[in-house]
């Protein structure tokens, strides 16, 4: 009779642990059929080994309860540590506001205007892949406004890096209309060449290049997708490659006047003037380097503006400057901007890119910048929730430790 009671007790403990591991520390254990009790019956020695703090004379029930409590305590201690790590990570990552972030943490944004370079296997027209060579393409940009142009190039490169002779059999540009929609624009020939003309950079270097200006080559008025396809010749066979562009129409706003800077509330703000033709939500992004050329910050504006004369404010947060200790003066460079057009394609209308130096700041004393962390409503809310997770886990740990 005593052995059967011990077996039912051990089974209940095992089921409770299984339910806890699957669903968390809380929640009642589901009953186990009596026929299953023998399968989870531990020996007295196993229970004693798992509960070293229990007296040797403790009953099996007490030893089993101690095992369960110690396991629950270990799990809650782990949960407490994870909650603390989450709180610390969020607190550190939100010391600065969204619109003023360290550029070191945004590596893909440091040089936004570099050409897009892609290396890919050379796929032949029948779908097979050519061995020993790959195709390298470059394109200057993806989004084009108004009458902007874009440089494209293609080359054939051996796997050891040696550029191979290349012939472009034909190349065309055409609109990619929406599904089940016909195009109103013609298919236009494109002259890739290696003669140093029409956009090819260097004659005879094995790289076929071209400069395309869609608005003057048959696509004036197009706001949508444009595909340039070049068919290459390789070993007597054809190999197509593609370049996809997005034309966004006329610029929704134009830049006006010099950049103005101002120290306000312990931060350095850059104001970029613009004449806004089309009101809406504008997204403006710039990069700030220090006097030694070290990337410092990614600064941005993201808000609704009306038509007419406007100023986009790009804030350099005070604590970011205090923490980084940059060399002055600072340089604002490589500014890009667009009007967001949600729920449509294209989803934006781009403004003129401002490549290179846009503004050089005055020399400001480091002491003039605030050392205070960002205090936003969103940050307060999330910090409160994460702190509550820590407090709840700590309270559970304390309670379990008090039961020893």
ZICOR-V140203 format. One record per run of one state. SS is the DSSP state (~ for helix, > for strand, _ for the rest). FROM is the first residue (numbers start at 1). LEN is the number of residues. Records with the same first field share a line. If there is no record, write none. Layout:
# ZICOR-V140203
SS=FROM-LEN + FROM-LEN
This chain:
# ZICOR-V140203
_=1-1 + 24-10 + 41-3 + 51-9 + 94-6 + 106-1 + 110-6 + 124-5 + 140-3 + 145-5 + 159-4 + 165-2 + 177-11 + 190-3 + 194-14 + 213-1 + 217-7 + 235-2 + 248-5 + 256-4 + 265-2 + 277-3 + 290-5 + 306-2 + 317-1 + 325-6 + 341-7 + 351-3 + 361-5 + 369-8 + 403-2
~=2-22 + 34-7 + 44-7 + 60-34 + 103-3 + 107-3 + 214-3 + 318-7 + 366-3 + 377-26
>=100-3 + 116-8 + 129-11 + 143-2 + 150-9 + 163-2 + 167-10 + 188-2 + 193-1 + 208-5 + 224-11 + 237-11 + 253-3 + 260-5 + 267-10 + 280-10 + 295-11 + 308-9 + 331-10 + 348-3 + 354-7
